């Protein structure tokens, strides 16, 4: 389902990922474990298109993602919830959730998904009109997860 083949990523002159090869098959759960600076976040940001590999290839369901934009990668069914929350502090909870669905055209389903996300995190429903910056750290992380779910990653859908 997802394959990274000999992926190399640099931050300027720093060789951050050195020949990473990973295969994730349909139905598998895989964890990236390692010390700080081991490349876990860099690997995920590269799969998400936030970073570009210097060399190597990334394939998802037979499609080459190596040079795809983050926007296209979300369309293909991959979601990313970055560490450190990275919500839009000046936007409301509702607006942040809608940002996660910005590429979607199915507005009725977007609203239904927002209700679903709020059922997963009831505090978001309580604070739907509140600015993201005024949420606690834990609430901001819930919002970041909810925003990623609003993009409808392929393996996560409302029940």
N, C-alpha and C positions, 0 to 999 in steps of 0.2 A: 504494500500500500504506500509506504513512504521509504525512500532510499536516499541516503547521502553517500556519494562515492568520492573518496579521496578529496574531501572539501578542505580548502585552505583559505583562511581569512586573515587579513592584516588590519591592524589599527595603525595607520601610518607605516612606520618601519617595524612595528612589533608584530611578529607572527603569532597570532592569537589561537587559531585552529590549525593544526598540522596533520593533514591527511586523514581527517575524520571520515570513517565509513560506518554507517548504521543502517540496518534494515529493520523496519517495523512491518510485520504482516497483519493482514486483516484480523481484527479481533484481539490482537495482543495489547497489553498494557506495558509500557516501557518507562523506566525512570532514569533520568540522568543524575548521577550522583558524583560528588567530588568536592574538593576543597574550594575555598574562594579563589577565583582566578583560574579555575581549571577549564573554563570554556563552556559551561552549561548555558548561561544566558546568551553568549555569543552564538552558540549552535542554534538556539531557538529563534533568535533575531534573524539569523541567516535563513532558516526555513521560512520565516514570515516575510522575507524580502526587505526587512529593515536594513540589513547589511548585505553586501554583495560578496560572493566568494571570489577570490583571486583566481582560483582554479578548482576543478572538480565539478560535480553535477548533483542536482537535487531533483528527484522525480517523485511525483505524487499521483498515484493511480495511473501510471503510464505517461503522465504529462510532465515535460521538463519545466521545472519552476526556476531554474538557475538564474534567469534574467527577468523573471516576472515581477511586476510591481506588487507592493503590499495590497493594493486595491484588488488586483486580479486574484491574488492568492486567497483573499477572503471570499471572493466569488467562487473559487474552486472548492471551498468548504473547510478551510483551515482558519482557526481563530487563535488569537494570541492575547494573553492577559499578562502584561509586563509586570515584573516586580517593581516595587516602589510606587504602585498605584497609578501614577501619571494620568489622573483624571483632569478634566477641564474645570479648574476651580471657579472660574467666573460664570460658568453655565450652571443651570439648575440640574437636579438629579434627572428630571425628565429629559432635558436637553442632552445630557451626557448619554443617557440610554439611547436616545434617537441617533446620536452620532455613531453608535455601534451599528446602526441599521441604515446608514446613509446610502449605501449602494443598492438597497432593496427597493423594489417598486410596489410590493404587495402591502399597501398601507393598512388595510384591515388586519392582516396577519401580523404586521409590525406592532399594532396596538395590542393584539392578543398576546404576542410574545412579551410585551412590556408588562402586561398583567401577570403572565407566568413568572417572569423574573421577580416581580414584586411579591409573588406568592412564595418564592424561594427565599427572598430577603425582605420580610415584612417591614423592616425599618425603612427601606427605600420608599415603600408606599406612603409611610407616614411623613417622609421628608421630600416628597416628589417635587415640591415647588421651592425647596431650599437650595441655596448655592452649594455646589460641591465642596468649596473651600471651607465651609462651616461644619462639615461632617467630621466625626472622629476618624482616626486612622483606620480602625476596623471597618467603619461604615464606608470609607473611601475605597477600601479593598473590595468590599461587597459590590460597590458601584463599578469598579474596574472589571470584576468578574461578570457582572450583569451586562455591561457594555459589550464584552467579548461574546457573550451568549446571544446578544441581539443580532449579531452578524450571521447567526444560524450555522455554526460550524457543523460539518456533515454528520458527525457522530453524536451530536447532542441536539435533541429536539423536544419540544414540549410533549408531555404524555397526554 
